[in-house]
Amino acid sequence: MRTSFTASHATQVRKGILKLLEIKDSDIRILTLEQCRDAADKGLHAGGAFSATVPLVSLYYGGFLDIDVENPTKRGQDMFTLSKGHAVAAMASIYAELGYFDRSLLKGSRSYASILNGHPGPVLPGVHIATGPMGQGIAVAQGFAIAGHTSPRFDSYALCGDGELQEGPVWEAVMFAGQKKLDNFCVMVDQNNGQLDMANRMIFPTPDLEAVFAAFDWNVHSCDATQYSSVFDALDQFRNGVRNGKPTAIICHTSKGHGAFSDFLNKHKVTGTDALMAQELRLQADQRAARVADFDRYARDCDRAAHETLLNIAARMNLDVAAGFTQVVGPVRTKRAEPRNKQICYDAAQLPKFDPKKEYAAQDVITAAMKIFARDPRVISVDSDLATTSGLEAGIAAVDQKRALNVGVAEANMMNLGEAFAALGYNAWVSTFCPFFDWKVMRRIAVGHQERLEAIADPKSWLSEGHGLDLTYLATAPNFETRTNGATHMGNDDITVFDGMAHLKIIDVSCPEQLLGIMKWIVAGNQGVTYVRVMRTGSAVIYPTGYEFQFGKASVVRQSETDSAVIISSGRGVHEALSTAARCAEKGIGVTVIDMPSVDEACLLRLCDSDKLVLFAEQNNGYLWNAFIRTAAKHRKAWAERLRVLSINTLDQHGEKQFIHSGTYEELLDAFHLSPVQLAQVILDKVG
């Protein structure tokens, strides 16, 4: 072995690391191909998984990530988000090797019994969010970067695809990250110049990505991602260079299926035969052996210090030096996370008090309450240019303006940021008008929350109690609250649409005291993903001081023993129901009023058995009415024979869904027969 070398020690080590990365490249590709061979459908998103291998191997084995495999939920470590979820097989290969989970999980992937799905999610140890729908992971990773700008500080990395950049939410995140000066945020773009329908070119030409990212005030590196040197150097510049207040984009120029021997693997997704997989695995193994021999020759020709350094680095790369640089997979190092205490601490005596003779606007209630709740640093909010309608920003900013984010007119980015903070253990609130919430984003977040719940329920998995999401969608201007703004802003159909989404808790608020009770319920922690609809203009107080909210529990707000009819409503409709009951009382007809802010199946069953006239009066497409029909069909099949149940809502005369045009609140009540005068007349006609 030479004791001197013309190149510097650092140069020798760098070159040796690049050779080691090539060995790891083979290791990860072999594990990825074995996944295809052993998958339930023998399938693999080969094109994107293989083109992503060089960036992923560079990141995870190049010494750039500060991660704690034993405790992936520990705050302060670097975060990685696979925005292009189709590359999950390559990432899973790395995670199995590092010890996030056992190698056996790589077999039988995409089967119903496997937690290794076609896209990653938190059911898989070490994965913080579910990805797959394009254009969202990068935005969540941006949220991690915002959190990493505080103490403890950490870096956030994301890998996305160039086809993914056709999604609009990507650019919401790119714009905001540049403005927020997130110099701890690094996005690697796998520019493999292909997508699902066209594996060898883009559906429409990709612009000069380097120039586009630079225009949004990003540092940009252009790399040949068929080689390790330029990707490694770009990551090194981000990690170890001087931070200048700009996020970093590394454009990785490559091709679909890069690194495969057979061009069969250059497609978006393939189903491989056993013969093809055997051939590919044999060729990959031969290439690995050649790379090991090349590194061994090189290392022996280095000076003693560089040689020892490289052997130590090889061991850290899960290579058994003594056994001829064989691959080491595992053992499993990830432990079950410690439970999280999600309860927000606050002084209840300082919460707002309400005069039952006055009216209060929801945003004022929210602002006043958040000034108290936000004293706990785990409370955070994100608005999208409608902060004055929610009251969140004003309340939290009064305590800590860094935790009161406003992303502008970018609702998808808002929702993804909220998920990022919720995944880190925050009590996160996001707000916009009811119709502006993005269904696709909401659904992906709900999928990830379900996977967290599955992991929590499994005592052998990596998550424990308190590691679900505490994420509140504060939906302003529901029902008729938008009034004269018109159909596009009117929230009459949002809850009937979102009602089909699993794990979303829908709540419709009727009064200031109830709103405060709901907020106290949410900050108690572990309430999951909630969709809370709040009135836009002021309303009277219905409930007494100290009201305690229970999800799935209705409240009787007016009742007498001689009542012959029942009105069920929610939101501002409860106030109209109370006025209706008062009018009927003047005619000698008693009416019970039930406020049902969230679906109460027990109450609905009691209504099925009632001999009173039952009227559902809703300023939307019949959310509670639909719940009643489902509940009755499931438990009380004969209820319809009595014909004593009516529904008045915003469906048209044929029971079809529709949107609502502009109008004053009073005009809208009249137009849909929901005014107290009209409701009272219906009851009087049926009962009187």
C-alpha positions as CSV (number, residue, x, y, z in Angstrom):
1,M,0.0,0.0,0.0
2,R,1.3,3.4,-0.9
3,T,2.0,5.8,2.0
4,S,1.8,8.9,-0.3
5,F,-0.4,9.9,-3.2
6,T,-0.3,12.8,-5.6
7,A,-4.0,13.7,-4.9
8,S,-5.1,15.1,-1.6
9,H,-6.5,13.0,1.2
10,A,-10.0,14.6,0.7
11,T,-9.9,13.9,-3.1
12,Q,-9.0,10.2,-2.5
13,V,-11.8,9.8,0.0
14,R,-14.3,11.5,-2.3
15,K,-13.5,9.3,-5.2
16,G,-13.6,6.2,-3.0
17,I,-17.0,7.3,-1.6
18,L,-18.4,7.5,-5.2
19,K,-17.2,4.0,-5.8
20,L,-18.8,2.8,-2.6
21,L,-22.1,4.5,-3.7
22,E,-21.9,2.5,-6.9
23,I,-21.8,-0.7,-4.8
24,K,-24.8,0.5,-2.8
25,D,-26.5,1.3,-6.1
26,S,-26.2,-2.4,-7.0
27,D,-27.5,-3.5,-3.5
28,I,-30.6,-1.3,-3.7
29,R,-31.4,-2.3,-7.3
30,I,-31.1,-6.0,-6.4
31,L,-33.5,-5.6,-3.4
32,T,-35.8,-3.6,-5.6
33,L,-35.9,-6.3,-8.3
34,E,-36.4,-9.0,-5.6
35,Q,-39.5,-7.0,-4.5
36,C,-40.8,-7.2,-8.1
37,R,-40.1,-10.9,-8.2
38,D,-41.9,-11.5,-4.9
39,A,-44.7,-9.0,-5.2
40,A,-48.4,-10.1,-5.1
41,D,-48.8,-9.0,-8.7
42,K,-45.1,-9.4,-9.7
43,G,-45.2,-5.7,-10.6
44,L,-42.9,-2.8,-10.1
45,H,-43.1,0.9,-10.9
46,A,-39.7,0.2,-12.5
47,G,-39.1,3.4,-14.5
48,G,-39.4,5.8,-11.7
49,A,-37.9,3.5,-9.0
50,F,-34.8,2.9,-11.0
51,S,-34.3,6.5,-12.1
52,A,-34.7,7.6,-8.4
53,T,-32.0,5.2,-7.2
54,V,-29.0,7.4,-7.8
55,P,-30.6,10.4,-5.9
56,L,-31.8,8.2,-3.1
57,V,-28.6,6.2,-2.6
58,S,-26.6,9.5,-2.7
59,L,-28.8,11.0,0.0
60,Y,-29.0,8.0,2.3
61,Y,-25.5,6.7,2.0
62,G,-23.5,9.8,1.1
63,G,-23.4,11.1,4.7
64,F,-25.9,13.9,4.3
65,L,-28.8,12.8,6.5
66,D,-28.9,13.1,10.3
67,I,-31.5,10.5,11.1
68,D,-32.4,8.4,14.1
69,V,-33.5,5.0,12.8
70,E,-34.3,3.8,16.3
71,N,-36.6,6.7,16.9
72,P,-37.9,8.1,13.6
73,T,-40.4,10.4,15.4
74,K,-37.8,12.2,17.5
75,R,-37.8,15.9,16.8
76,G,-34.7,17.5,15.5
77,Q,-33.6,14.9,13.0
78,D,-33.7,15.5,9.2
79,M,-36.8,14.5,7.4
80,F,-37.3,12.9,4.0
81,T,-40.5,12.9,1.9
82,L,-40.9,10.7,-1.2
83,S,-43.2,13.0,-3.1
84,K,-43.1,10.6,-6.1
85,G,-44.6,7.8,-4.2
86,H,-44.4,5.4,-7.2
87,A,-40.7,5.0,-6.3
88,V,-41.6,3.3,-3.0
89,A,-39.8,0.1,-3.9
90,A,-36.4,1.8,-4.1
91,M,-37.0,3.6,-0.8
92,A,-38.3,0.5,0.9
93,S,-35.1,-1.4,-0.1
94,I,-33.1,1.3,1.6
95,Y,-35.3,1.4,4.7
96,A,-35.1,-2.4,5.1
97,E,-31.3,-2.3,4.9
98,L,-31.1,0.5,7.4
99,G,-33.3,-1.3,9.8
100,Y,-36.6,0.5,9.8
101,F,-38.3,-2.8,9.3
102,D,-37.5,-6.5,8.6
103,R,-36.3,-7.6,5.2
104,S,-39.2,-10.1,5.1
105,L,-41.6,-7.2,4.6
106,L,-40.1,-6.8,1.1
107,K,-41.8,-10.0,0.1
108,G,-45.5,-10.1,-0.9
109,S,-45.7,-6.3,-1.4
110,R,-49.0,-4.8,-2.6
111,S,-50.9,-7.8,-1.3
112,Y,-53.8,-7.0,1.1
113,A,-51.8,-8.6,4.0
114,S,-48.7,-6.5,3.4
115,I,-48.0,-3.1,4.8
116,L,-45.7,-2.4,1.9
117,N,-48.2,-0.9,-0.6
118,G,-47.8,0.4,-4.2
119,H,-47.2,3.8,-2.6
120,P,-45.8,4.6,0.8
121,G,-47.7,5.6,4.0
122,P,-47.2,5.7,7.8
123,V,-48.3,2.1,8.1
124,L,-44.7,1.5,7.0
125,P,-42.2,2.3,9.8
126,G,-40.2,5.4,9.1
127,V,-42.7,6.9,6.6
128,H,-44.3,10.0,8.0
129,I,-47.0,10.8,5.4
130,A,-48.8,8.9,2.6
131,T,-47.8,9.9,-0.9
132,G,-48.9,8.7,-4.4
133,P,-51.2,11.5,-5.6
134,M,-48.7,13.7,-7.4
135,G,-47.7,17.2,-6.4
136,Q,-48.4,17.0,-2.7
137,G,-45.4,15.4,-0.9
138,I,-43.1,18.4,-1.9
139,A,-45.6,20.7,-0.1
140,V,-45.6,18.6,3.1
141,A,-41.8,18.5,3.0
142,Q,-41.9,22.3,2.8
143,G,-44.0,22.2,6.0
144,F,-41.3,20.1,7.7
145,A,-38.7,22.7,6.6
146,I,-40.7,25.5,8.2
147,A,-40.8,23.5,11.4
148,G,-37.1,22.9,11.0
149,H,-36.3,26.6,11.0
150,T,-37.2,26.7,14.7
151,S,-35.6,24.9,17.5
152,P,-34.5,22.1,17.2
153,R,-33.3,22.9,13.7
154,F,-33.2,20.3,11.0
155,D,-33.2,19.9,7.2
156,S,-36.0,18.6,5.0
157,Y,-35.5,16.7,1.8
158,A,-38.0,15.7,-0.9
159,L,-37.7,13.7,-4.1
160,C,-40.3,14.5,-6.8
161,G,-40.6,13.6,-10.4
162,D,-40.7,15.8,-13.5
163,G,-44.1,14.5,-14.5
164,E,-45.3,15.5,-11.0
165,L,-44.3,19.1,-11.8
166,Q,-47.3,19.4,-14.1
167,E,-49.4,19.5,-10.9
168,G,-50.3,23.0,-9.8
169,P,-49.8,22.5,-6.0
170,V,-46.1,21.9,-6.6
171,W,-45.7,25.5,-7.6
172,E,-47.8,26.8,-4.7
173,A,-45.1,25.2,-2.5
174,V,-42.2,26.3,-4.7
175,M,-43.4,29.9,-4.5
176,F,-44.0,29.9,-0.8
177,A,-40.7,28.2,0.1
178,G,-38.8,30.8,-1.8
179,Q,-40.6,33.6,0.0
180,K,-40.1,31.9,3.4
181,K,-36.3,31.7,2.7
182,L,-36.3,28.0,3.6
183,D,-32.6,27.4,3.2
184,N,-33.0,24.1,5.1
185,F,-35.2,22.7,2.3
186,C,-33.7,20.6,-0.5
187,V,-35.8,19.2,-3.4
188,M,-34.4,16.7,-5.8
189,V,-36.2,16.5,-9.1
190,D,-36.0,13.1,-10.8
191,Q,-36.1,14.5,-14.4
192,N,-36.3,11.1,-16.2
193,N,-38.2,12.7,-19.1
194,G,-41.1,10.3,-19.1
195,Q,-44.4,9.6,-17.4
196,L,-47.2,7.0,-17.3
197,D,-48.6,7.3,-20.8
198,M,-45.3,8.2,-22.5
199,A,-42.3,6.5,-20.9
200,N,-39.8,8.1,-23.3
201,R,-41.0,11.7,-23.3
202,M,-43.2,14.1,-21.5
203,I,-46.8,14.7,-22.6
204,F,-45.9,18.3,-23.1
205,P,-42.4,19.7,-23.1
206,T,-40.9,20.4,-19.7
207,P,-39.6,24.0,-19.4
208,D,-36.1,24.8,-18.3
209,L,-36.5,23.7,-14.7
210,E,-33.2,25.3,-13.6
211,A,-34.4,28.7,-14.8
212,V,-37.9,28.2,-13.4
213,F,-36.7,27.3,-9.9
214,A,-34.2,30.1,-10.0
215,A,-37.0,32.6,-10.9
216,F,-38.7,31.6,-7.6
217,D,-35.5,32.5,-5.7
218,W,-34.1,29.0,-5.3
219,N,-30.5,27.8,-5.4
220,V,-30.3,25.4,-8.4
221,H,-27.9,22.6,-9.3
222,S,-28.1,20.7,-12.6
223,C,-26.8,17.2,-12.4
224,D,-26.1,14.2,-14.5
225,A,-28.0,11.6,-12.4
226,T,-26.6,8.7,-14.4
227,Q,-23.4,9.3,-12.4
228,Y,-22.9,9.7,-8.7
229,S,-20.4,12.5,-8.7
230,S,-22.5,15.5,-9.6
231,V,-25.5,14.5,-7.4
232,F,-23.1,13.9,-4.5
233,D,-21.5,17.3,-5.0
234,A,-24.8,19.1,-5.2
235,L,-26.0,17.5,-1.9
236,D,-22.6,18.3,-0.3
237,Q,-23.0,21.9,-1.3
238,F,-26.5,22.1,0.2
239,R,-25.5,20.2,3.4
240,N,-22.1,21.7,4.1
241,G,-22.0,24.9,2.1
242,V,-22.9,28.4,3.3
243,R,-26.7,28.9,3.7
244,N,-27.9,32.0,1.9
245,G,-31.6,32.1,2.7
246,K,-32.7,30.1,-0.4
247,P,-34.1,26.6,-0.7
248,T,-32.2,24.3,-3.0
249,A,-33.4,22.4,-6.1
250,I,-31.2,19.6,-7.5
251,I,-32.4,18.8,-11.0
252,C,-31.3,15.2,-11.6
253,H,-31.2,14.5,-15.4
254,T,-31.7,10.8,-16.2
255,S,-34.1,8.5,-18.0
256,K,-36.8,6.1,-16.9
257,G,-35.4,2.8,-15.9
258,H,-31.8,4.0,-15.7
259,G,-29.5,1.4,-14.2
260,A,-31.5,-1.6,-15.5
261,F,-30.0,-3.9,-18.0
262,S,-33.2,-4.9,-19.9
263,D,-35.1,-2.1,-21.6
264,F,-38.2,-3.8,-20.4
265,L,-37.8,-2.0,-17.1
266,N,-37.8,1.5,-18.8
267,K,-41.6,1.7,-18.5
268,H,-43.7,3.4,-15.8
269,K,-44.9,0.0,-14.4
270,V,-44.0,-3.5,-15.5
271,T,-45.0,-7.0,-14.6
272,G,-41.9,-9.1,-14.7
273,T,-41.6,-12.8,-15.5
274,D,-39.5,-15.0,-13.3
275,A,-37.1,-15.6,-16.2
276,L,-36.6,-11.8,-16.8
277,M,-36.1,-11.2,-13.1
278,A,-33.6,-14.0,-12.8
279,Q,-31.7,-12.6,-15.8
280,E,-31.7,-9.0,-14.4
281,L,-30.7,-10.1,-10.9
282,R,-27.8,-12.2,-12.3
283,L,-26.5,-9.2,-14.4
284,Q,-26.9,-6.8,-11.4
285,A,-25.0,-9.3,-9.2
286,D,-22.2,-9.5,-11.8
287,Q,-22.0,-5.8,-12.0
288,R,-21.8,-5.5,-8.2
289,A,-18.9,-8.0,-8.1
290,A,-17.0,-5.9,-10.6
291,R,-17.7,-2.7,-8.6
292,V,-16.5,-4.3,-5.4
293,A,-13.3,-5.4,-7.2
294,D,-12.8,-1.9,-8.6
295,F,-13.2,-0.3,-5.2
296,D,-10.9,-2.8,-3.5
297,R,-8.1,-2.1,-6.1
298,Y,-8.6,1.6,-5.7
299,A,-8.7,1.6,-1.9
300,R,-5.5,-0.4,-1.7
301,D,-3.8,2.1,-3.9
302,C,-4.7,5.0,-1.6
303,D,-2.6,6.3,1.2
304,R,-3.1,4.6,4.6
305,A,-5.3,7.3,6.1
306,A,-7.6,7.4,3.1
307,H,-7.8,3.6,3.0
308,E,-8.8,3.4,6.7
309,T,-11.3,6.2,6.3
310,L,-12.9,4.5,3.3
311,L,-13.2,1.1,5.1
312,N,-15.0,2.9,8.0
313,I,-17.3,4.6,5.6
314,A,-18.0,1.3,3.9
315,A,-19.0,-0.2,7.2
316,R,-21.4,2.7,7.8
317,M,-22.9,2.0,4.4
318,N,-24.0,-1.5,5.6
319,L,-21.1,-3.2,3.9
320,D,-19.3,-6.1,5.7
321,V,-15.7,-5.2,4.9
322,A,-14.3,-8.4,6.5
323,A,-16.6,-10.5,4.3
324,G,-15.6,-9.0,1.0
325,F,-17.9,-6.0,1.1
326,T,-21.0,-8.1,1.3
327,Q,-24.3,-6.4,1.9
328,V,-25.7,-6.2,5.4
329,V,-29.5,-5.8,5.7
330,G,-30.8,-4.9,9.1
331,P,-31.2,-5.9,11.8
332,V,-34.4,-4.0,12.7
333,R,-33.4,-1.0,14.7
334,T,-36.7,1.0,14.8
335,K,-38.4,0.9,18.2
336,R,-41.9,1.7,19.1
337,A,-42.2,5.4,19.6
338,E,-42.9,6.8,23.0
339,P,-46.6,7.9,23.5
340,R,-47.2,11.6,22.7
341,N,-49.1,13.8,25.1
342,K,-51.3,15.8,22.7
343,Q,-53.3,17.8,25.3
344,I,-52.7,21.5,24.9
345,C,-52.1,23.4,28.1
346,Y,-54.0,26.6,28.8
347,D,-55.6,28.6,31.6
348,A,-59.4,28.0,31.2
349,A,-60.2,31.0,33.4
350,Q,-58.8,33.3,30.6
351,L,-61.0,32.0,27.9
352,P,-63.7,34.3,26.6
353,K,-67.1,34.6,28.3
354,F,-70.4,35.3,26.5
355,D,-73.3,37.5,27.4
356,P,-76.5,35.5,26.4
357,K,-78.1,38.8,25.4
358,K,-75.5,39.6,22.8
359,E,-74.4,38.2,19.4
360,Y,-70.8,37.2,18.6
361,A,-69.0,36.5,15.3
362,A,-67.2,33.2,15.1
363,Q,-63.9,34.8,14.0
364,D,-63.9,36.9,17.2
365,V,-64.5,33.9,19.4
366,I,-61.7,32.0,17.6
367,T,-59.3,34.9,17.9
368,A,-60.0,35.3,21.6
369,A,-59.7,31.6,22.3
370,M,-56.5,31.2,20.2
371,K,-54.8,33.9,22.2
372,I,-55.1,31.5,25.1
373,F,-54.5,28.2,23.4
374,A,-51.5,29.4,21.4
375,R,-49.5,30.0,24.5
376,D,-48.8,26.3,24.1
377,P,-46.1,26.3,21.4
378,R,-47.7,23.2,19.8
379,V,-50.6,25.2,18.4
380,I,-50.2,26.4,14.8
381,S,-52.4,27.8,12.1
382,V,-52.3,28.1,8.3
383,D,-54.7,30.4,6.4
384,S,-55.1,31.1,2.7
385,D,-55.9,34.7,2.2
386,L,-59.1,34.5,4.2
387,A,-57.7,34.9,7.7
388,T,-60.2,37.6,8.6
389,T,-63.0,35.2,8.2
390,S,-61.5,32.5,10.5
391,G,-59.8,34.6,13.2
392,L,-57.0,32.1,13.5
393,E,-54.1,34.2,12.3
394,A,-55.1,37.2,14.6
395,G,-55.3,34.9,17.6
396,I,-52.1,33.0,17.2
397,A,-50.1,35.9,15.8
398,A,-50.8,37.8,19.0
399,V,-48.7,35.1,20.8
400,D,-46.2,34.0,18.1
401,Q,-46.5,35.3,14.6
402,K,-44.2,32.6,13.3
403,R,-46.9,30.0,14.1
404,A,-49.6,32.0,12.2
405,L,-48.9,31.2,8.6
406,N,-50.7,32.6,5.6
407,V,-49.9,31.0,2.2
408,G,-52.0,33.3,0.1
409,V,-54.5,31.9,-2.4
410,A,-53.1,28.4,-2.3
411,E,-55.5,26.1,-0.5
412,A,-53.7,22.8,-1.4
413,N,-50.5,24.2,0.0
414,M,-52.3,25.3,3.1
415,M,-53.7,21.8,3.7
416,N,-50.4,20.1,3.1
417,L,-48.6,22.4,5.5
418,G,-51.2,21.7,8.1
419,E,-50.5,17.9,7.7
420,A,-46.8,18.4,8.1
421,F,-47.1,20.1,11.4
422,A,-49.8,17.6,12.6
423,A,-47.4,14.8,11.7
424,L,-44.8,16.4,13.9
425,G,-47.1,16.4,16.8
426,Y,-48.6,19.9,16.6
427,N,-52.3,20.8,17.0
428,A,-52.7,22.2,13.6
429,W,-55.6,24.4,12.2
430,V,-56.1,25.4,8.6
431,S,-58.9,27.5,7.3
432,T,-60.6,28.7,4.2
433,F,-64.2,28.9,2.8
434,C,-66.1,25.6,2.7
435,P,-66.0,25.1,-1.1
436,F,-62.2,25.8,-1.3
437,F,-60.9,22.8,0.5
438,D,-59.2,20.5,-2.0
439,W,-60.8,17.0,-2.0
440,K,-57.8,15.3,-3.4
441,V,-55.5,16.7,-0.8
442,M,-58.0,16.0,2.0
443,R,-58.4,12.4,0.9
444,R,-54.7,11.7,0.8
445,I,-54.2,13.2,4.3
446,A,-57.1,11.0,5.6
447,V,-55.5,7.9,4.1
448,G,-52.3,8.8,5.9
449,H,-54.2,9.3,9.1
450,Q,-55.8,5.9,8.8
451,E,-52.4,4.3,8.3
452,R,-51.2,6.0,11.4
453,L,-54.2,4.6,13.3
454,E,-53.5,1.2,12.0
455,A,-49.8,1.4,13.1
456,I,-50.9,2.6,16.5
457,A,-53.4,-0.3,16.9
458,D,-50.6,-2.8,16.1
459,P,-48.5,-3.3,19.2
460,K,-45.6,-4.5,17.1
461,S,-45.6,-1.5,14.8
462,W,-43.6,1.7,15.2
463,L,-46.2,4.2,16.3
464,S,-48.0,4.5,19.7
465,E,-50.8,6.5,21.3
466,G,-50.8,10.1,20.4
467,H,-49.1,9.7,17.0
468,G,-52.3,10.3,15.0
469,L,-52.9,13.6,13.3
470,D,-54.6,16.5,15.2
471,L,-55.6,18.5,12.2
472,T,-58.6,20.8,12.1
473,Y,-60.1,22.1,8.9
474,L,-61.9,25.3,10.0
475,A,-64.5,25.8,7.2
476,T,-65.9,29.3,7.1
477,A,-69.1,30.5,5.4
478,P,-71.1,27.3,5.5
479,N,-74.8,26.8,4.6
480,F,-76.3,30.2,3.6
481,E,-73.4,32.2,5.3
482,T,-71.8,33.3,2.0
483,R,-75.0,35.0,1.1
484,T,-74.5,37.5,-1.8
485,N,-71.1,36.1,-3.0
486,G,-72.8,33.5,-5.2
487,A,-72.7,29.9,-6.2
488,T,-69.0,29.2,-6.3
489,H,-68.5,30.4,-2.7
490,M,-71.7,28.8,-1.2
491,G,-71.2,25.9,1.1
492,N,-74.3,23.8,0.7
493,D,-72.7,20.7,-0.8
494,D,-69.4,20.4,1.0
495,I,-70.4,18.1,3.8
496,T,-72.5,15.8,1.7
497,V,-69.4,15.4,-0.6
498,F,-66.9,15.1,2.3
499,D,-69.2,12.7,4.2
500,G,-68.0,9.9,2.0
501,M,-64.4,10.3,3.3
502,A,-63.3,8.0,6.0
503,H,-62.0,9.3,9.4
504,L,-63.2,12.9,8.8
505,K,-65.2,14.2,11.7
506,I,-67.7,16.7,10.5
507,I,-69.1,19.4,12.9
508,D,-71.6,22.2,12.1
509,V,-71.4,25.0,14.7
510,S,-74.6,26.8,15.9
511,C,-73.5,29.2,18.6
512,P,-70.5,31.0,20.2
513,E,-70.5,28.9,23.4
514,Q,-70.7,25.7,21.3
515,L,-67.8,26.9,19.2
516,L,-65.7,27.4,22.3
517,G,-66.7,24.0,23.6
518,I,-65.6,22.4,20.3
519,M,-62.3,24.2,20.3
520,K,-61.7,23.0,23.9
521,W,-62.5,19.5,22.8
522,I,-60.0,19.7,19.9
523,V,-57.1,21.0,22.0
524,A,-57.7,18.2,24.5
525,G,-55.8,16.2,21.8
526,N,-56.1,13.0,19.8
527,Q,-59.3,14.1,18.0
528,G,-58.0,13.2,14.6
529,V,-59.0,15.1,11.4
530,T,-62.0,17.3,11.9
531,Y,-64.0,19.5,9.6
532,V,-65.6,22.3,11.6
533,R,-68.1,24.6,9.8
534,V,-68.4,28.1,11.5
535,M,-70.8,30.9,10.8
536,R,-69.5,34.0,9.2
537,T,-71.7,36.7,10.8
538,G,-72.6,37.1,14.4
539,S,-75.1,34.9,16.1
540,A,-76.9,34.7,19.4
541,V,-75.8,32.4,22.3
542,I,-77.8,29.2,22.7
543,Y,-75.9,27.2,25.2
544,P,-75.0,28.1,28.8
545,T,-71.5,28.9,30.1
546,G,-69.5,25.7,30.5
547,Y,-71.0,23.8,27.6
548,E,-69.1,20.6,26.9
549,F,-69.0,19.3,23.4
550,Q,-69.2,15.6,22.7
551,F,-68.7,14.4,19.1
552,G,-71.6,12.3,17.9
553,K,-74.0,13.8,20.5
554,A,-77.0,16.0,19.7
555,S,-78.5,18.5,22.1
556,V,-82.2,19.2,22.8
557,V,-82.3,23.0,23.0
558,R,-86.1,23.4,23.3
559,Q,-88.7,20.8,24.5
560,S,-91.9,20.3,26.4
561,E,-93.9,17.2,27.2
562,T,-96.8,18.1,25.0
563,D,-94.7,18.7,21.8
564,S,-96.2,17.2,18.7
565,A,-93.3,17.9,16.3
566,V,-89.5,17.9,16.2
567,I,-87.2,20.0,14.1
568,I,-83.6,18.9,13.6
569,S,-81.0,21.3,12.3
570,S,-77.4,22.5,12.7
571,G,-75.5,25.7,12.3
572,R,-77.5,28.9,11.9
573,G,-80.5,26.7,11.0
574,V,-80.9,26.0,14.7
575,H,-81.7,29.7,15.3
576,E,-84.3,29.5,12.6
577,A,-85.7,26.3,14.1
578,L,-86.0,28.1,17.5
579,S,-87.9,30.9,15.8
580,T,-90.1,28.4,14.1
581,A,-90.9,26.7,17.4
582,A,-91.8,30.0,18.9
583,R,-94.2,30.8,16.0
584,C,-95.8,27.3,16.3
585,A,-96.2,27.8,20.1
586,E,-98.3,30.9,19.4
587,K,-100.7,28.6,17.5
588,G,-100.8,26.1,20.3
589,I,-98.4,23.6,18.7
590,G,-95.4,22.5,20.7
591,V,-92.2,21.9,18.8
592,T,-89.0,20.2,20.0
593,V,-85.7,21.7,18.6
594,I,-82.7,19.4,18.3
595,D,-79.2,20.8,17.5
596,M,-77.2,18.1,15.8
597,P,-73.7,19.5,15.2
598,S,-72.4,16.1,14.4
599,V,-74.3,12.9,13.5
600,D,-75.9,11.3,16.6
601,E,-77.1,7.8,15.5
602,A,-78.7,7.1,18.8
603,C,-80.8,10.3,18.5
604,L,-81.7,9.4,14.9
605,L,-82.9,6.0,16.0
606,R,-85.1,7.6,18.6
607,L,-86.6,9.8,15.9
608,C,-87.3,6.7,13.8
609,D,-89.5,5.4,16.7
610,S,-91.2,8.7,17.4
611,D,-94.9,9.2,16.7
612,K,-94.3,13.0,16.3
613,L,-93.8,14.8,13.1
614,V,-90.1,15.0,12.4
615,L,-88.7,17.7,10.2
616,F,-85.1,18.0,9.1
617,A,-84.5,21.6,8.2
618,E,-81.0,22.2,6.7
619,Q,-79.3,25.0,4.8
620,N,-77.4,22.4,2.7
621,N,-78.0,19.3,0.6
622,G,-79.4,17.3,3.5
623,Y,-76.4,16.1,5.4
624,L,-78.3,15.1,8.5
625,W,-81.2,13.8,6.4
626,N,-78.9,11.5,4.5
627,A,-77.5,10.3,7.9
628,F,-81.0,9.6,9.1
629,I,-81.8,7.6,6.0
630,R,-78.7,5.5,6.3
631,T,-79.3,4.9,10.0
632,A,-83.0,4.1,9.5
633,A,-82.3,1.7,6.7
634,K,-79.7,-0.1,8.8
635,H,-81.8,-0.3,12.0
636,R,-85.4,0.6,11.4
637,K,-86.6,-0.7,8.0
638,A,-90.3,0.1,8.7
639,W,-90.0,3.8,9.6
640,A,-91.1,5.1,6.1
641,E,-94.5,3.5,6.4
642,R,-95.5,6.1,9.0
643,L,-94.8,9.0,6.6
644,R,-94.2,11.3,9.5
645,V,-90.7,12.3,8.6
646,L,-90.0,15.3,6.3
647,S,-86.9,17.0,5.0
648,I,-86.5,20.5,3.7
649,N,-83.1,21.4,2.3
650,T,-81.4,22.8,-0.7
651,L,-82.1,19.9,-3.1
652,D,-84.4,20.9,-5.9
653,Q,-88.0,19.9,-6.3
654,H,-87.0,16.5,-7.8
655,G,-84.5,15.8,-5.0
656,E,-81.5,16.5,-7.2
657,K,-78.4,18.3,-6.0
658,Q,-77.8,21.9,-7.2
659,F,-75.7,24.9,-6.4
660,I,-77.0,28.1,-4.8
661,H,-76.9,31.5,-6.5
662,S,-76.3,34.9,-4.8
663,G,-78.9,36.3,-2.4
664,T,-79.3,37.9,0.9
665,Y,-79.7,35.5,3.8
666,E,-83.5,36.3,4.0
667,E,-83.9,35.7,0.3
668,L,-82.2,32.4,0.5
669,L,-84.3,31.3,3.4
670,D,-87.4,32.1,1.4
671,A,-86.2,30.6,-1.8
672,F,-85.6,27.2,-0.2
673,H,-88.6,27.3,2.1
674,L,-86.4,27.4,5.2
675,S,-87.7,30.6,6.9
676,P,-89.4,30.3,10.3
677,V,-92.7,31.4,8.7
678,Q,-92.5,28.7,6.0
679,L,-91.3,26.0,8.4
680,A,-94.0,26.8,10.9
681,Q,-96.6,26.6,8.2
682,V,-95.4,23.1,7.2
683,I,-95.7,21.9,10.8
684,L,-99.1,23.6,11.3
685,D,-100.4,22.0,8.1
686,K,-99.3,18.5,9.2
687,V,-100.1,18.7,12.9
688,G,-102.7,21.5,13.4
